[in-house]
C-alpha cells in the first residue's frame, strides 16, 4: 500500500518572511496554510507597514488591530529584527542558514547593499529558495520605479479593458493586483521547491507585479496581434430589486433558452425580435437588451434571478456583497470560512483556503503579536540568553 501523503505537506519547510504590505505576506500565508513554519520578521517597534493600515478592530488604530495584517499573517510566528544594523544582519544570516525559503519585497538592490542578497546568502545555504517580489522585477528600465496597486493594474494593461467605453479606465477595487502577485509568487516558490527536491539546489525567484498583471489580461495582447484592438464594452449588468445581476444572455445559449426567458419575463413576442433572437444580435444591442431585462429584474431579488436563469442554463451571475459571501450556501457548504481566535481581536471569521487537496488539511492559525516569538526563536533556537535579548531590545536590534 503506498504511503499516505502528509496532512500538512510543507510541515518540514521553514520560511523567513521579510516582506511587507500584501503580495509577499499573502504568498507566505499560503505556505503557512500548507504547514510550513513561517517566521515573520518585522521592524522593531513599528512592525510591518500593514499593521498601520485600516480597517482596525473596533475602529481603534493599533499595532495589533489591523484587519489587513491579521488576515495576511495567519499561521505565522513573529519576531522583530533590524537587519540594517550589523548585529541584526549577522543574526539574520544565522536564521538563513537553517531555512528553506526566504521571501522579501525590498526595492531591487537593497538587500545586496546590506550584504543579504541572494548571492551572499546562497554561500551560507546553497539550498535556499530566495523569492523577491517587486513592482517591475529586478531588471529592465522600470526596475527602480515606484509601484502601487493602481500602477500595477495600469502598466500591466488590466485597466485598459475595465470600465465603460465612453469613460476613463477603472481600477479594480481592493488589492487585486497584489493578491494575484502573491499567488504568482507562491506558485513560483513551490515550483522552485520542487526543483530543489529533484536536483538539490535552491535558486532565485524574481516576481514582477507588472508581469503578473500583463499575464492576467494576456488574451488582449494575443488578440491585438491578429488585428483585434481590445476595448471596453458596455456593462451587461442590470439592477435587480436588491442589487445587480448578470443575466448571461449575451453568450451562446441553447436555441430554446431565449424563448423560455421571454416567457419568464411575460414577453413571449421578444423570442422572434431580430434585435435579440441570436447571441450576436443581443451583443450588438446590449443597451436595449439590458433595458428590457432590467424592467423585469427590478421586481425580483438578485439571487432568485440568478437561480432561475441558471436553471434555464444561462451563464447568469449576481454581484455578491460581503454579507452575501458570508451567507453563501456554496461557500458554507465547502467550509470556506473559518473562525480564528486572536488575543487582540478575539474570534473573527476569516476567508479560508484558495483550493482544497483531498488528503491535506489547511492550517488556520492566528497572526502573531509583534515580536511574540523573539524568545522562542532567538533564545531556544539560536541560544541567546535572556540578558542578551534584553540588551538587543534596548538598542533596537530586536
C-alpha positions in Angstrom: 0.0 0.0 0.0 1.5 3.4 -1.0 2.4 5.9 1.7 -0.3 8.3 2.5 0.5 12.0 1.7 1.1 14.2 4.8 -1.8 16.1 6.1 0.4 19.2 6.1 2.7 18.8 3.0 5.1 21.6 3.9 5.5 20.7 7.6 9.2 20.1 7.1 9.8 23.5 5.4 11.0 26.7 7.2 10.3 30.1 5.7 11.7 33.5 6.5 9.2 36.2 5.6 10.8 39.7 5.5 8.2 41.1 3.0 5.7 43.8 3.7 2.3 45.1 2.6 0.2 42.5 0.7 1.8 40.4 -2.1 4.7 38.9 -0.1 2.8 38.2 3.1 -0.1 36.6 1.1 2.5 34.3 -0.6 3.8 33.2 2.8 0.3 32.9 4.3 -0.4 30.3 1.7 2.9 28.5 2.6 1.9 28.6 6.2 -1.5 27.2 5.3 0.1 24.1 3.9 2.0 23.6 7.1 5.3 25.5 6.6 6.9 27.2 9.7 6.8 30.8 8.6 8.8 33.2 10.7 7.6 36.8 10.0 10.4 39.3 10.5 9.3 42.8 11.3 10.9 46.1 12.1 11.3 46.6 15.9 8.8 48.9 17.4 6.6 49.5 14.4 6.3 46.2 12.6 5.0 45.6 9.1 3.6 48.7 7.4 0.2 46.8 7.1 -0.1 47.0 10.9 -0.9 50.7 10.3 -3.4 50.0 7.6 -7.1 50.1 8.3 -9.8 49.0 8.9 -9.0 48.4 12.6 -10.7 46.2 15.1 -13.3 48.3 17.0 -12.2 51.3 14.8 -9.2 51.7 17.1 -5.9 52.0 15.3 -3.1 50.0 17.0 -0.2 47.7 16.3 -2.4 44.6 16.9 -5.6 45.9 15.5 -5.2 45.9 11.7 -7.7 43.6 10.0 -5.4 43.5 6.9 -2.4 42.4 9.0 -4.4 39.8 10.9 -5.6 38.2 7.7 -2.4 38.3 5.8 -0.3 36.7 8.5 -2.4 33.8 9.8 -0.4 30.8 10.9 3.0 32.6 11.2 5.4 33.1 14.0 6.5 36.7 14.6 9.9 38.2 15.5 11.5 41.6 15.3 14.9 42.4 13.8 16.7 45.4 12.4 18.7 43.9 9.5 20.2 47.3 8.7 22.4 47.1 11.8 25.4 44.9 11.5 24.4 42.8 14.6 20.9 42.4 13.1 22.3 41.4 9.7 24.5 38.7 11.4 21.5 37.3 13.3 19.5 37.3 10.0 22.3 35.3 8.4 22.2 32.7 11.2 18.5 32.3 10.6 19.0 31.9 6.8 21.4 29.0 7.4 18.6 26.9 8.7 15.7 27.9 6.4 14.4 26.7 3.1 12.6 29.7 1.7 13.2 33.5 2.0 10.5 35.9 0.7 11.3 39.6 0.5 9.8 42.7 -1.1 12.6 45.3 -0.8 13.5 47.6 -3.7 15.9 46.0 -6.2 19.4 46.1 -5.0 18.6 47.0 -1.3 19.2 43.5 0.1 22.5 43.3 -1.9 23.6 46.6 -0.4 23.0 45.2 3.1 25.1 42.1 2.2 21.9 40.0 2.4 21.2 39.4 -1.3 20.8 36.0 -2.9 24.5 35.7 -4.0 25.7 36.3 -0.4 23.1 34.1 1.3 23.5 31.2 -1.2 27.1 30.9 0.1 25.6 30.3 3.5 22.8 28.0 2.3 23.0 26.5 -1.2 19.5 25.0 -0.9 17.9 28.4 -0.2 15.0 29.5 -2.4 15.1 33.3 -2.5 11.8 34.9 -3.7 11.9 38.6 -4.4 8.7 40.5 -5.2 8.8 44.0 -6.7 6.6 46.2 -8.9 8.6 45.7 -12.1 11.2 42.9 -11.5 14.9 43.0 -10.9 15.9 44.1 -14.4 14.7 46.4 -17.1 14.3 50.2 -17.4 11.5 50.3 -14.9 13.5 48.3 -12.3 13.9 51.2 -9.8 10.5 52.9 -10.3 8.0 53.1 -7.5 4.9 50.9 -7.7 1.4 50.7 -6.2 -1.8 48.8 -6.7 -3.1 51.3 -9.3 0.3 51.4 -11.1 0.4 47.6 -11.4 -3.1 47.4 -12.8 -2.4 50.3 -15.2 1.1 49.4 -16.5 0.1 45.7 -16.7 -2.7 46.5 -19.1 -5.6 45.5 -16.8 -7.2 48.9 -16.6 -7.3 49.3 -20.3 -10.1 46.8 -20.6 -12.0 47.7 -17.4 -14.8 50.3 -17.4 -17.3 51.9 -19.8 -16.1 52.7 -23.3 -17.0 56.3 -23.0 -15.4 56.9 -19.7 -11.9 56.7 -18.1 -10.4 53.3 -17.4 -11.2 51.9 -14.0 -9.1 50.3 -11.3 -10.4 47.0 -9.9 -11.2 47.6 -6.2 -9.1 46.5 -3.3 -5.7 44.8 -3.7 -6.5 42.6 -6.8 -3.0 43.0 -8.3 -1.2 42.5 -5.0 -3.1 39.3 -4.2 -2.6 38.0 -7.7 1.1 38.8 -7.5 1.2 36.9 -4.2 -0.4 33.9 -5.8 2.2 34.1 -8.6 5.0 34.2 -6.0 3.5 31.2 -4.2 3.3 29.2 -7.4 6.9 30.1 -8.5 8.2 29.3 -5.0 6.5 25.9 -4.9 8.0 25.2 -8.4 11.4 26.2 -7.1 10.9 23.9 -4.1 10.1 21.0 -6.4 13.2 21.7 -8.5 15.3 21.7 -5.3 13.8 18.4 -4.2 14.7 16.9 -7.6 18.1 18.5 -8.1 19.3 19.5 -4.6 19.9 23.2 -5.1 18.0 26.4 -4.4 17.5 29.3 -6.8 16.5 33.0 -7.1 12.8 33.7 -7.9 12.1 37.1 -9.5 8.4 38.1 -9.3 7.1 41.2 -11.1 3.7 42.7 -10.3 3.5 44.3 -13.8 4.2 41.0 -15.5 1.6 39.2 -13.3 -1.0 41.8 -14.5 0.2 41.5 -18.1 -0.4 37.8 -17.9 -3.8 38.2 -16.3 -5.1 40.0 -19.4 -2.9 38.2 -22.0 -5.9 37.4 -24.1 -6.0 41.1 -25.1 -2.3 41.0 -26.1 -2.8 37.9 -28.2 -5.9 39.3 -29.9 -4.1 42.5 -30.7 -1.5 40.9 -33.0 -4.3 39.5 -35.1 -5.8 42.9 -35.7 -8.4 43.0 -32.9 -8.0 46.0 -30.7 -9.2 45.3 -27.2 -11.8 47.8 -26.0 -14.1 48.3 -23.1 -17.7 47.3 -23.5 -21.0 48.4 -22.1 -21.8 46.6 -18.9 -24.2 43.7 -19.2 -25.3 44.1 -15.5 -28.9 45.1 -14.7 -30.3 46.2 -11.4 -32.4 43.8 -9.5 -34.7 44.6 -6.6 -31.7 44.3 -4.1 -28.6 44.6 -6.2 -27.1 43.8 -9.5 -27.2 40.7 -11.8 -25.6 39.5 -15.0 -28.3 37.7 -17.0 -25.8 35.8 -19.1 -27.8 36.2 -22.3 -25.1 37.8 -24.4 -23.3 34.5 -24.7 -24.2 31.5 -26.7 -27.2 29.6 -25.2 -29.4 26.8 -26.3 -31.8 27.6 -29.1 -34.9 27.5 -27.0 -33.5 29.2 -23.9 -34.1 32.8 -25.1 -37.7 31.9 -25.8 -38.1 30.5 -22.3 -36.5 33.7 -20.8 -39.0 35.7 -22.8 -41.9 33.7 -21.4 -40.4 34.1 -17.9 -40.5 37.9 -18.4 -44.0 37.8 -19.7 -42.9 39.0 -23.2 -43.0 35.9 -25.5 -43.1 38.1 -28.6 -39.4 39.0 -28.0 -38.4 35.5 -28.9 -38.6 36.4 -32.6 -37.4 40.0 -32.2 -34.4 40.4 -34.6 -32.6 42.6 -32.1 -32.4 39.7 -29.6 -33.0 36.3 -31.2 -29.3 35.4 -31.7 -26.3 35.8 -29.4 -24.7 38.2 -31.9 -27.8 40.3 -32.0 -28.0 40.5 -28.3 -24.4 41.6 -28.0 -24.8 44.2 -30.7 -28.0 45.6 -28.9 -26.6 45.3 -25.4 -28.1 48.6 -24.2 -31.6 47.7 -25.4 -31.3 44.2 -24.0 -30.3 45.4 -20.6 -33.2 47.9 -20.6 -35.6 45.2 -21.5 -34.3 42.7 -18.9 -33.9 45.4 -16.3 -37.5 46.3 -16.4 -38.3 42.7 -15.3 -35.4 42.2 -13.0 -36.2 45.3 -10.9 -39.1 43.5 -9.3 -37.2 40.4 -8.3 -34.3 39.6 -5.8 -31.0 39.1 -7.4 -30.4 35.6 -6.1 -33.9 34.5 -7.2 -33.0 35.8 -10.7 -29.6 34.0 -10.6 -31.0 30.6 -9.6 -33.9 30.9 -12.1 -31.8 31.9 -15.1 -29.1 29.3 -14.2 -32.0 26.8 -14.1 -32.6 27.8 -17.8 -28.9 27.1 -18.5 -27.8 30.7 -19.0 -24.4 31.9 -17.7 -26.1 34.1 -15.1 -24.5 35.6 -12.1 -25.1 38.2 -9.4 -22.9 40.8 -7.7 -22.3 39.5 -4.2 -21.8 41.8 -1.3 -19.7 40.8 1.7 -22.9 39.9 3.5 -23.8 37.7 0.6 -20.5 35.9 0.7 -20.8 35.3 4.4 -24.2 33.7 4.0 -23.4 31.9 0.7 -24.7 28.4 0.6 -22.0 27.4 -1.8 -19.1 28.7 0.4 -20.5 27.5 3.6 -21.2 24.0 2.1 -17.4 23.8 1.4 -16.4 25.2 4.9 -14.7 28.1 3.2 -14.9 30.5 6.2 -13.0 29.7 9.3 -13.2 31.1 12.8 -9.8 32.1 14.3 -9.2 33.4 17.8 -6.7 36.3 18.4 -5.7 37.8 21.7 -6.4 41.3 20.5 -9.3 40.8 18.1 -11.0 37.9 19.7 -12.8 35.5 17.5 -13.0 36.5 13.9 -14.3 34.9 10.7 -11.6 34.6 8.0 -11.7 33.6 4.4 -10.2 30.1 4.1 -8.0 28.3 1.5 -8.0 29.1 -2.2 -8.1 25.4 -3.0 -8.6 22.1 -1.4 -6.4 19.0 -1.6 -8.1 15.7 -1.0 -5.6 14.4 1.6 -4.5 17.7 3.0 -5.9 19.9 5.8 -5.3 23.6 5.8 -3.8 25.3 8.9 -5.8 28.2 10.2 -3.6 29.6 13.0 -3.8 33.2 14.1 -1.4 36.1 13.2 1.4 36.8 15.6 1.7 39.7 18.0 4.7 42.0 17.3 7.8 40.2 18.4 5.8 37.4 20.0 8.3 34.7 19.3 11.5 36.5 19.9 12.3 34.4 23.0 11.4 31.2 21.2 13.5 31.8 18.0 16.4 33.8 19.4 16.6 32.1 22.8 15.7 28.4 22.3 16.7 28.1 18.7 19.8 30.4 18.4 20.9 30.1 22.1 20.8 33.8 23.1 20.4 34.4 26.8 17.6 36.4 28.3 20.1 39.1 29.3 21.5 39.2 25.7 18.0 39.6 24.3 17.1 42.4 26.7 20.3 44.2 25.6 19.4 43.7 21.9 16.0 45.0 22.6 17.3 48.1 24.4 19.4 49.1 21.4 16.6 48.5 18.9 18.1 45.4 17.2 15.1 43.2 18.1 
